[in-house]
Amino acid sequence: MQPIFKAIIQNDIPAFLGLVEEKESWLEERNVDQDNSTVLHMAAKHGHGELVSKIIELKPSLISSRNAHGNTPLHLAALLGEVNTVRTLLEFGSETCSARNNSCQTPLHFVCRSISTESARLFAEKTHSVSLDELKFSISSGSTLLERFPYLARELAWVVEDSLTTLLHHACDRRNLELISILLGLDQGLEKAHNTNGLSPLHLAVLRGPVVVILIPGAGRDNI
């Protein structure tokens, strides 16, 4: 392993800076033996927030760099959920929020897998728009992140897949009470929609428990 990566893994900032001072090209080094990660990828992956800041200060262009899997450093920080690292990368490169890797996943997909609600909150504050697949993934993963987007576009709220399932179907199925409330507030008649299996959101709400049904007032017999 190259000495620059060894210094990063050990979070040895003096050793890292000493190597860079001796040879600036270390900042462009990639870990070709593994996943072609840059020094910033490696620091983000291990959650070394202070080192991440130093690297960005020395070579800011690395924020948008990709490894062999198409991941940016923000992807790796999001998956780890280390708050300081996520905050730093978002501060200097919030545009990478929408970057998609080789599997078409964004950092938002990754942070939904993280157990760090604080990291999710940071993403919600910096993300200005949400794609349909990100929204669906957030719901399916049980994340509360997207409850911060009450302005959901009408086209996103309605049919989201060939099965005619709406976001309200998904929200009821996941018992996501806040999102259910937001969607019902759009007043689009989403509660009346039936998927290809003939199920309305109310059906799924009943299957998941009566507490959800309370949030679907006036659904009526026609929707059962």
PyMOL commands that set and color helices and strands:
alter all, ss='L'
color gray80, all
select helices_A, chain A and resi 3-9+13-22+24-28+39-45+49-58+60-64+73-80+83-98+107-113+117-126+132-140+145-148+154-157+167-173+177-185+190-192+201-208+210-213+221-223
alter helices_A, ss='H'
color red, helices_A
select strands_A, chain A and resi 30-31+37-38
alter strands_A, ss='S'
color yellow, strands_A
deselect
rebuild
show_as cartoon
